[in-house]
C-alpha cells in the first residue's frame, strides 16, 4: 500500500482537479481531534513555523488553522516538517477552487 504524504496529497489534488490554485505562501494545519483545543499543541505548531509567519486564521474548535508564511519557505516543505508533530493530523498548502467548469 502506498503511503499518503502531504506532498503526494498535494500533487494528487493538483493533478486531479486543474481548477485548484495554490494560495501563495499559505499553509493549512489540522490537529488531531484530541489535540484540537490543546494550547500546548497550538504553541508547538506556531513555534515550528518559519520566523515572520503570521496566523491568517486562528485554530478553531476542530483544530484547523491557516498561516501565512514569509517569502521564501516552500509551503510543502514546511508542511512536511510540521506533520512530524504527533498532534498534527495534516498540514498542506492552501488551495482554492477557481469555480470554473472543465
ZIURRA-V339456 format. One record per residue. N is the residue number from 1. RES is the residue in one letter. SS is DSSP state (helix for helix, strand for strand, loop for the rest). PHI is phi in degrees with one decimal (none if undefined). NEAR is the number of other ideal C-beta (glycine too) atoms within 8 Angstrom. Layout:
BEGIN
n->N res->RES ss->SS phi->PHI near->NEAR
n->N res->RES ss->SS phi->PHI near->NEAR
END
This chain:
BEGIN
n->1 res->X ss->loop phi->none near->2
n->2 res->X ss->loop phi->-76.7 near->4
n->3 res->X ss->loop phi->-74.2 near->5
n->4 res->X ss->loop phi->-95.1 near->5
n->5 res->X ss->loop phi->-114.7 near->8
n->6 res->X ss->helix phi->-56.9 near->12
n->7 res->X ss->helix phi->-65.1 near->9
n->8 res->X ss->helix phi->-69.1 near->10
n->9 res->X ss->helix phi->-64.8 near->11
n->10 res->X ss->helix phi->-63.4 near->13
n->11 res->X ss->helix phi->-61.9 near->8
n->12 res->X ss->helix phi->-63.3 near->8
n->13 res->X ss->helix phi->-60.5 near->10
n->14 res->X ss->helix phi->-64.9 near->11
n->15 res->X ss->helix phi->-72.4 near->5
n->16 res->X ss->helix phi->-74.9 near->5
n->17 res->X ss->loop phi->-139.9 near->7
n->18 res->X ss->loop phi->-68.7 near->5
n->19 res->X ss->loop phi->-75.0 near->9
n->20 res->X ss->strand phi->-77.7 near->11
n->21 res->X ss->strand phi->-131.4 near->7
n->22 res->X ss->strand phi->-74.4 near->10
n->23 res->X ss->strand phi->-81.0 near->9
n->24 res->X ss->strand phi->-53.2 near->4
n->25 res->X ss->strand phi->70.7 near->9
n->26 res->X ss->strand phi->-108.2 near->14
n->27 res->X ss->strand phi->-131.7 near->17
n->28 res->X ss->strand phi->-104.2 near->12
n->29 res->X ss->strand phi->-125.0 near->13
n->30 res->X ss->strand phi->-121.2 near->10
n->31 res->X ss->strand phi->-85.4 near->16
n->32 res->X ss->loop phi->-62.6 near->10
n->33 res->X ss->helix phi->-49.5 near->8
n->34 res->X ss->helix phi->-70.3 near->5
n->35 res->X ss->helix phi->-112.3 near->10
n->36 res->X ss->loop phi->-53.7 near->11
n->37 res->X ss->loop phi->-111.2 near->7
n->38 res->X ss->loop phi->-79.5 near->10
n->39 res->X ss->helix phi->-65.1 near->6
n->40 res->X ss->helix phi->-64.5 near->6
n->41 res->X ss->helix phi->-65.0 near->13
n->42 res->X ss->helix phi->-58.2 near->11
n->43 res->X ss->helix phi->-61.4 near->8
n->44 res->X ss->helix phi->-60.3 near->10
n->45 res->X ss->helix phi->-62.9 near->15
n->46 res->X ss->helix phi->-60.3 near->9
n->47 res->X ss->helix phi->-69.6 near->6
n->48 res->X ss->helix phi->-86.4 near->8
n->49 res->X ss->loop phi->-77.4 near->11
n->50 res->X ss->loop phi->-59.9 near->9
n->51 res->X ss->loop phi->-55.2 near->4
n->52 res->X ss->loop phi->72.1 near->5
n->53 res->X ss->loop phi->-71.7 near->11
n->54 res->X ss->strand phi->-137.2 near->6
n->55 res->X ss->strand phi->-82.8 near->10
n->56 res->X ss->strand phi->-88.0 near->7
n->57 res->X ss->strand phi->-148.7 near->7
n->58 res->X ss->loop phi->-65.5 near->5
n->59 res->X ss->loop phi->-55.8 near->9
n->60 res->X ss->loop phi->-96.2 near->8
n->61 res->X ss->loop phi->-66.6 near->5
n->62 res->X ss->loop phi->-93.7 near->7
n->63 res->X ss->loop phi->85.2 near->15
n->64 res->X ss->strand phi->-102.9 near->11
n->65 res->X ss->strand phi->-142.5 near->13
n->66 res->X ss->strand phi->-123.7 near->12
n->67 res->X ss->strand phi->-122.4 near->12
n->68 res->X ss->strand phi->-104.6 near->10
n->69 res->X ss->loop phi->-93.9 near->13
n->70 res->X ss->loop phi->-67.9 near->9
n->71 res->X ss->loop phi->-58.6 near->3
n->72 res->X ss->loop phi->121.1 near->5
n->73 res->X ss->loop phi->-64.2 near->8
n->74 res->X ss->loop phi->-77.7 near->5
n->75 res->X ss->helix phi->-55.1 near->14
n->76 res->X ss->helix phi->-65.5 near->11
n->77 res->X ss->helix phi->-67.5 near->8
n->78 res->X ss->helix phi->-62.8 near->14
n->79 res->X ss->helix phi->-59.6 near->16
n->80 res->X ss->helix phi->-60.1 near->12
n->81 res->X ss->helix phi->-68.1 near->8
n->82 res->X ss->helix phi->-67.7 near->14
n->83 res->X ss->loop phi->-65.3 near->11
n->84 res->X ss->loop phi->-74.7 near->6
n->85 res->X ss->loop phi->-73.2 near->10
n->86 res->X ss->loop phi->-61.5 near->4
n->87 res->X ss->loop phi->-83.2 near->10
n->88 res->X ss->strand phi->-89.6 near->15
n->89 res->X ss->strand phi->-77.3 near->7
n->90 res->X ss->strand phi->-159.5 near->11
n->91 res->X ss->strand phi->-141.4 near->13
n->92 res->X ss->strand phi->-159.4 near->13
n->93 res->X ss->strand phi->-58.2 near->12
n->94 res->X ss->strand phi->-84.0 near->11
n->95 res->X ss->strand phi->-118.6 near->12
n->96 res->X ss->strand phi->-121.5 near->7
n->97 res->X ss->strand phi->-91.4 near->7
n->98 res->X ss->loop phi->-70.5 near->7
n->99 res->X ss->loop phi->80.3 near->4
n->100 res->X ss->loop phi->-83.3 near->5
n->101 res->X ss->loop phi->-96.8 near->2
n->102 res->X ss->loop phi->-66.5 near->4
END
